[in-house]
Amino acid sequence: MAEEKKSNAAPTKAVTAVKKDETKSNFFQKIGKWFREMKSELKKVIWPTHKQLTQNSLIAVGVMLVSSVVLWGFDELAQMLVRLLFTLAG
């Protein structure tokens, strides 16, 4: 029986070099390109529905209110402790 040599390597594709445009674009062309790219990226965004936006906004406001009350409580406690220290030391 004759042995056949099998090559597991994938066939290679011809690589073609891509030349970059050597000319520099001016400021306004760069700005225009930036706006076109931004517009194409914004088309990919999945925007929230009105219901989702309202729900997320209410949750954010609620978390801010709770955290502000907690911080206010810690501040009041710290003020009482400082006043107590001043009365004991004074």
C-alpha distances in whole Angstrom, upper triangle without the diagonal:
4,6,9,13,15,19,21,24,26,27,30,34,36,39,42,45,48,52,55,58,60,63,65,66,70,71,72,68,67,70,69,65,66,68,65,62,65,65,62,61,64,63,60,62,63,67,68,70,74,74,71,73,76,75,73,76,78,76,76,80,80,78,80,83,82,81,84,86,84,85,89,89,88,90,93,92,92,95,97,95,96,100,100,99,102,104,103,104,106
4,6,10,12,16,19,21,24,24,27,31,33,36,39,42,45,48,51,55,56,60,62,63,67,68,69,66,64,67,66,62,63,65,62,60,62,63,59,59,62,61,58,60,61,65,67,69,73,73,70,72,75,73,72,75,77,75,75,79,79,77,79,82,81,80,83,85,83,84,87,88,86,89,92,91,90,94,95,94,95,98,99,98,100,103,102,102,105
4,6,9,13,15,18,21,22,25,28,30,33,37,39,42,46,49,52,54,57,59,60,64,65,66,63,61,64,63,59,60,62,59,57,59,60,56,56,59,58,55,57,58,62,64,66,70,70,67,69,72,70,69,72,74,71,71,75,76,73,75,79,78,76,80,82,80,80,84,84,83,85,88,87,87,90,92,90,91,95,95,94,97,99,99,99,101
4,6,10,12,15,17,18,21,24,27,30,33,36,39,42,45,49,50,54,55,57,61,62,63,59,58,60,60,56,57,59,56,53,56,57,53,53,56,55,52,54,55,59,61,63,67,67,64,66,69,68,66,69,71,69,69,73,73,71,73,77,76,74,78,80,78,78,82,82,81,83,86,85,85,88,90,89,90,93,94,93,95,98,97,97,100
4,6,10,12,15,15,18,22,24,27,30,33,36,39,42,46,47,51,52,54,57,59,60,56,55,57,57,53,54,56,53,51,53,54,51,50,53,52,49,52,53,57,59,61,65,65,62,64,67,66,64,67,69,67,67,70,71,69,71,74,73,72,75,77,75,76,79,80,78,80,84,83,82,85,87,86,87,90,91,90,92,95,94,94,97
4,6,9,11,13,16,19,22,25,28,31,34,37,40,43,45,49,50,51,55,56,57,54,52,55,54,50,51,53,50,47,50,51,47,47,50,49,46,48,49,53,55,57,61,61,59,60,64,62,60,63,66,63,63,67,68,65,67,71,70,69,72,74,72,72,76,77,75,77,81,80,79,83,84,83,84,88,88,87,90,92,92,92,94
4,5,8,10,12,16,19,21,25,27,30,34,36,40,42,45,46,48,51,53,54,50,49,51,50,47,47,49,47,44,47,48,44,44,47,46,43,46,47,51,53,55,59,59,56,58,61,60,58,61,63,61,61,65,65,63,65,68,67,66,69,71,70,70,73,74,73,75,78,77,77,80,82,81,81,85,85,85,87,90,89,89,92
4,6,9,12,15,18,20,24,27,29,33,35,39,41,44,45,46,50,51,52,48,47,49,48,44,45,47,45,42,44,45,42,41,44,43,40,43,44,47,49,52,55,56,53,54,58,56,54,57,60,57,57,61,61,59,61,65,64,62,65,68,66,66,70,71,69,71,74,74,73,76,78,77,78,81,82,81,84,86,86,86,88
4,6,8,12,15,17,21,23,26,29,31,35,37,40,41,43,46,47,48,45,43,46,45,41,42,44,42,39,41,43,39,38,42,41,38,41,42,46,48,51,54,55,52,53,56,55,53,56,58,56,56,60,60,58,60,63,63,61,64,67,65,65,69,70,68,70,73,73,72,75,77,76,77,80,81,80,82,85,85,85,87
4,6,9,13,15,18,21,23,27,29,33,35,38,39,40,44,45,46,42,41,43,42,39,39,41,39,36,39,40,36,36,39,38,35,38,39,43,45,48,52,52,49,51,54,53,51,54,56,54,54,58,59,57,58,62,61,60,63,65,64,64,68,69,67,69,72,72,71,74,77,75,76,80,80,80,82,85,84,84,87
4,7,10,12,16,19,22,25,28,31,33,36,38,39,43,44,45,41,40,43,42,38,39,41,38,36,39,40,36,36,39,38,36,39,40,44,47,49,53,53,51,52,56,55,53,55,58,56,56,60,61,59,60,64,63,62,65,67,66,66,70,71,69,71,74,74,74,76,79,78,78,82,83,82,84,87,87,87,89
4,7,9,12,15,18,22,24,28,30,33,34,36,39,41,42,38,37,40,39,35,36,39,36,33,36,37,34,34,38,37,34,37,39,43,46,48,52,53,50,51,55,54,52,54,57,55,55,58,60,58,59,62,62,61,63,66,65,65,68,70,68,70,73,73,72,75,77,76,77,80,81,80,82,85,85,85,87
4,6,9,13,15,19,21,25,27,30,32,33,37,38,39,35,34,37,36,32,34,36,33,31,34,35,31,32,35,34,32,35,37,41,44,47,50,51,49,49,53,53,51,53,56,54,54,57,59,57,58,62,62,60,63,66,64,64,68,69,68,69,72,73,72,74,77,76,77,80,81,80,82,85,85,85,87
4,6,10,13,16,19,22,24,27,29,31,35,37,37,34,33,36,35,31,33,35,33,31,34,35,32,32,36,35,33,37,39,42,45,48,51,53,50,51,54,54,52,54,57,56,55,58,60,58,59,63,63,62,64,67,66,65,69,70,69,70,74,74,73,76,78,77,78,81,82,81,83,86,86,86,88
4,7,9,13,16,19,21,24,26,28,31,33,34,31,30,33,32,28,30,32,30,28,31,32,29,30,33,33,31,34,37,40,43,46,50,51,48,49,52,52,50,52,55,54,53,56,58,56,57,60,61,59,61,64,63,63,66,68,66,67,71,71,70,73,75,75,75,78,79,78,80,83,83,83,85
4,6,10,13,16,18,21,23,25,28,31,31,28,27,30,29,26,28,30,28,26,30,31,28,29,32,32,31,34,37,40,43,46,49,51,48,48,52,53,50,52,55,54,53,56,58,56,57,60,61,59,61,65,64,63,66,68,67,68,71,72,70,73,76,75,75,78,80,79,80,84,84,83,85
4,6,10,13,14,18,20,22,25,28,29,25,24,28,27,24,26,28,26,25,28,30,27,28,31,31,30,33,36,39,43,46,49,51,48,48,52,52,49,51,54,53,52,55,57,55,55,59,60,58,60,63,62,61,64,67,65,66,69,70,69,71,74,73,73,76,78,77,78,81,82,81,83
4,6,9,12,15,17,18,22,24,25,22,21,24,23,20,22,25,23,21,25,26,24,25,29,28,28,31,34,37,40,43,46,48,46,45,49,50,47,48,52,51,49,52,55,53,53,57,58,56,58,61,60,59,62,65,63,64,67,68,67,69,72,72,71,74,76,75,76,80,80,80,81
4,6,8,12,14,16,19,22,23,20,19,23,22,19,22,24,23,21,25,27,25,26,29,30,29,32,36,38,42,44,47,49,47,46,50,51,48,49,53,52,50,53,56,54,54,58,59,57,58,62,61,60,63,65,64,64,68,69,67,69,72,72,71,74,76,75,76,80,80,79,81
4,6,9,10,12,16,18,20,16,16,19,19,16,18,21,20,19,22,24,22,23,27,27,27,30,34,36,39,42,45,47,45,44,48,48,46,47,50,50,48,50,53,51,51,55,56,54,55,59,58,57,60,62,61,61,65,66,64,66,69,69,68,71,73,72,73,77,77,77,78
4,6,8,9,13,16,17,14,14,17,17,15,17,20,19,18,22,23,22,24,27,28,28,31,34,36,40,43,45,48,45,44,48,49,46,47,51,50,48,51,54,52,52,55,57,55,56,59,59,58,60,63,62,62,65,67,65,67,70,70,69,72,74,73,74,77,78,77,79
4,6,9,13,16,17,15,15,19,19,17,19,22,21,21,24,26,25,26,30,31,31,33,37,39,42,45,48,50,48,47,50,51,49,49,53,52,50,52,55,54,53,57,58,56,57,61,60,59,61,64,63,62,66,67,65,67,70,70,69,72,74,73,74,77,78,77,78
4,6,9,13,14,12,13,16,16,15,18,20,20,20,23,25,25,26,29,30,31,33,37,38,42,45,47,50,47,46,49,51,48,48,52,52,49,52,55,53,52,56,58,55,56,60,60,58,61,63,62,62,65,67,65,66,70,70,69,71,74,73,73,77,78,77,78
4,6,9,12,10,10,13,14,13,15,18,18,18,21,23,23,24,27,28,29,31,35,36,40,43,44,47,45,43,47,48,45,45,49,49,46,49,52,50,49,53,54,52,53,57,57,55,57,60,59,58,62,63,62,63,66,66,65,68,70,69,70,73,74,73,74
4,7,8,6,7,10,11,10,12,15,15,16,18,20,20,22,24,26,27,29,32,33,37,40,41,44,42,41,44,46,43,43,47,47,44,46,49,48,47,51,52,50,51,55,55,53,55,58,57,57,60,62,60,62,65,65,64,67,69,68,69,72,73,72,73
4,6,5,6,9,10,11,13,15,16,17,19,20,22,23,25,26,28,29,33,34,37,40,41,44,43,40,43,45,43,42,46,46,44,45,49,48,46,50,52,50,50,54,54,52,54,57,56,56,59,61,59,60,64,64,63,65,68,67,67,71,72,71,72
4,6,5,6,9,10,11,13,14,16,17,19,20,21,23,25,26,28,31,32,35,37,39,42,40,38,41,43,40,39,43,43,41,42,46,44,43,46,48,46,47,50,51,49,51,54,53,52,56,57,56,57,60,61,59,62,65,64,64,67,69,68,68
4,5,5,6,9,10,11,12,14,15,17,19,20,21,23,25,26,30,30,33,36,37,40,38,36,39,41,39,38,42,42,40,41,45,44,43,46,48,46,47,50,51,49,51,54,54,53,56,58,57,58,61,61,60,63,65,65,65,68,70,69,70
4,5,5,6,9,10,11,12,14,15,17,18,20,21,23,25,29,29,33,35,37,40,38,36,39,41,39,39,42,43,40,42,46,45,44,47,49,47,48,51,52,50,52,56,55,54,58,59,58,59,63,63,62,64,67,67,67,70,72,71,72
4,5,5,6,9,10,11,12,14,15,16,18,20,22,23,27,27,31,34,35,38,36,34,37,39,37,36,40,40,38,40,43,42,41,44,46,44,45,49,49,47,49,53,52,51,55,56,55,56,60,60,59,61,64,63,64,67,68,68,68
4,5,5,6,9,10,11,12,14,15,16,19,21,21,25,25,29,31,33,36,34,32,35,37,34,34,37,38,35,37,40,40,38,42,44,42,42,46,47,45,47,50,50,49,52,54,53,54,57,58,57,59,62,61,62,65,66,66,66
4,5,5,6,9,10,11,13,14,15,17,19,21,24,24,28,30,32,35,33,31,35,37,34,34,38,38,36,38,41,41,40,43,45,44,44,48,48,47,49,52,52,51,54,56,55,56,60,60,59,62,64,64,65,68,69,69,69
4,5,5,6,9,10,11,12,14,16,17,19,23,24,27,30,32,35,33,31,35,36,34,34,38,38,36,38,41,40,40,43,45,43,44,48,48,47,49,52,51,51,54,56,55,56,60,60,59,62,64,64,65,68,69,69,70
4,6,5,6,9,10,11,12,14,16,17,21,21,25,28,29,32,30,28,32,33,31,31,35,35,32,35,38,37,36,39,41,40,40,44,44,43,45,48,48,47,51,52,51,53,56,56,56,58,61,60,61,64,65,65,66
4,5,5,6,9,10,10,12,15,16,19,19,23,25,27,30,28,26,29,32,29,29,33,33,31,33,36,36,35,38,40,39,40,43,44,43,45,48,47,47,50,52,51,53,56,56,56,58,61,61,61,64,66,65,66
4,5,5,6,9,10,11,13,15,18,19,23,25,27,30,29,27,30,32,30,30,34,35,33,35,38,38,37,40,42,41,42,45,46,45,47,50,50,50,53,55,54,55,59,59,59,61,64,63,64,67,69,68,69
4,5,5,6,9,10,11,13,17,18,22,25,27,29,27,26,30,31,29,29,33,33,31,34,37,36,35,39,41,39,40,44,44,43,46,48,48,48,51,53,52,54,57,57,57,59,62,61,62,65,67,66,67
4,5,5,6,9,10,11,15,15,19,22,24,26,24,23,26,28,25,26,29,30,28,30,33,32,32,35,37,36,37,40,41,40,42,45,45,45,48,50,49,50,53,54,54,56,58,58,59,62,63,63,64
4,5,5,6,9,10,14,14,18,20,22,25,24,22,25,27,25,26,29,30,28,31,34,33,33,36,38,37,38,42,42,42,44,46,46,47,50,51,51,52,55,56,56,58,60,61,61,64,66,66,67
4,6,5,7,9,13,14,18,21,23,26,24,23,27,28,26,27,31,31,30,32,35,34,34,38,39,38,40,43,43,43,45,48,48,48,51,53,52,54,57,57,57,60,62,62,63,66,67,67,68
4,5,5,7,11,12,16,19,22,24,22,21,24,26,23,24,28,28,27,29,32,31,31,35,36,35,37,40,40,40,42,45,44,45,48,49,49,51,54,54,54,57,59,59,60,63,64,64,65
4,5,5,9,9,13,16,18,21,19,18,21,23,21,22,25,25,24,27,29,29,29,32,34,33,35,38,38,38,40,43,43,43,46,48,48,49,52,53,53,55,57,58,59,61,63,63,64
4,6,8,10,13,15,18,21,19,19,22,24,22,23,27,27,26,29,31,31,31,34,36,36,37,40,41,41,43,45,46,46,49,51,51,52,55,56,56,58,60,61,62,64,66,66,67
4,7,9,13,15,18,21,18,18,22,23,21,23,26,26,25,28,30,30,31,34,35,35,36,39,40,40,42,44,44,45,48,49,49,51,54,54,55,57,59,59,61,63,65,65,66
4,6,9,12,15,17,15,15,18,19,17,19,22,22,21,24,27,26,27,30,31,31,33,35,36,36,38,41,41,42,44,46,46,48,50,51,51,54,56,56,57,60,61,62,63
4,7,9,13,14,12,12,16,17,15,17,20,20,20,23,25,25,26,29,30,30,32,34,35,35,38,40,40,41,44,45,46,47,50,51,51,54,55,56,57,60,61,62,63
4,7,9,12,10,9,13,14,13,14,18,18,18,20,22,23,24,26,28,28,30,32,33,34,36,38,38,39,42,43,44,45,48,49,50,52,53,54,56,58,59,60,61
4,7,8,6,6,10,10,10,12,14,15,15,18,19,20,21,24,25,26,27,30,31,31,33,35,36,37,40,41,42,43,46,47,48,50,51,52,54,56,57,58,59
4,5,5,6,9,10,11,12,14,15,16,18,20,21,23,24,26,27,29,30,32,33,35,36,38,39,41,42,43,45,47,48,49,51,53,54,55,57,59,60,61
4,6,5,6,9,10,11,12,14,15,16,18,20,21,23,24,26,27,29,30,32,33,35,36,37,39,41,42,43,45,47,48,49,51,53,54,55,57,58,59
4,5,5,6,9,10,11,12,14,15,17,18,20,21,23,24,26,27,29,30,32,33,35,36,38,39,41,42,44,45,47,48,50,51,53,54,56,57,58
4,5,5,6,8,10,11,12,14,15,17,18,20,21,23,24,26,27,28,30,32,33,34,36,38,39,41,42,44,45,47,48,50,51,53,54,55,57
4,6,5,6,9,10,11,12,14,15,17,18,20,21,22,25,26,27,28,30,32,33,35,36,37,39,41,42,43,45,47,48,49,51,53,54,55
4,6,5,6,9,10,11,12,14,15,16,18,20,21,23,24,26,27,29,31,31,33,35,36,37,39,41,42,43,45,47,48,49,51,52,53
4,5,5,6,9,10,11,12,14,15,17,18,20,21,23,24,26,27,29,30,32,33,35,36,38,39,41,42,44,45,47,48,50,51,52
4,5,5,6,9,10,11,12,14,15,17,18,20,21,22,24,26,27,28,30,32,33,35,36,38,39,41,42,44,45,47,48,49,51
4,5,5,6,9,10,11,12,14,15,16,19,20,21,22,24,26,27,29,30,32,33,35,36,37,39,41,42,43,45,47,48,49
4,5,5,6,9,10,11,12,14,15,17,18,20,21,23,25,26,27,29,30,32,33,35,36,37,39,41,42,44,45,47,48
4,6,5,6,9,10,11,12,14,16,17,18,20,21,23,24,26,27,29,30,32,33,35,36,38,39,41,42,44,45,46
4,5,5,6,9,10,11,12,14,15,16,18,20,21,22,24,26,27,28,30,32,33,35,36,38,39,41,42,43,44
4,6,5,6,9,10,10,12,14,15,16,18,20,21,22,24,26,27,29,30,31,33,35,36,37,39,41,42,43
4,5,5,6,9,10,11,12,14,15,17,19,20,21,23,25,26,27,29,30,32,33,35,36,38,39,41,42
4,5,5,6,8,10,11,12,14,15,17,18,20,21,23,24,26,27,29,30,32,33,35,36,38,39,40
4,6,5,6,9,10,10,12,14,15,16,18,20,21,22,24,26,27,28,30,31,33,35,36,37,38
4,6,5,6,9,10,10,12,14,15,17,18,20,21,23,25,26,27,29,30,32,33,35,36,37
4,5,5,6,9,10,11,13,14,15,17,19,20,21,23,25,26,27,29,31,32,33,35,36
4,5,5,6,8,10,11,12,14,15,16,18,20,21,23,24,26,27,29,30,32,33,34
4,5,5,6,9,10,10,12,14,15,16,18,20,21,22,24,26,27,29,30,31,32
4,5,5,6,9,10,11,12,14,15,17,18,20,21,23,24,26,27,29,30,31
4,5,5,6,9,10,11,12,14,16,17,19,20,21,23,25,26,27,29,30
4,5,5,6,9,10,11,12,14,15,17,18,20,21,23,24,26,27,28
4,6,5,6,9,10,11,12,14,15,17,18,20,21,23,24,26,27
4,5,5,6,9,10,11,12,14,15,17,19,20,21,23,24,26
4,5,5,6,9,10,11,12,14,15,17,18,20,21,22,24
4,5,5,6,9,10,11,12,14,15,17,18,20,21,22
4,5,5,6,9,10,11,12,14,15,17,18,20,21
4,5,5,6,9,10,11,12,14,15,17,18,20
4,5,5,6,9,10,11,12,14,15,16,18
4,5,5,6,9,10,11,12,14,15,16
4,6,5,6,9,10,11,12,14,15
4,5,5,6,9,10,11,12,14
4,5,5,6,9,10,10,12
4,5,5,6,9,10,10
4,5,5,6,9,10
4,6,5,6,8
4,5,5,6
4,6,5
4,6
4
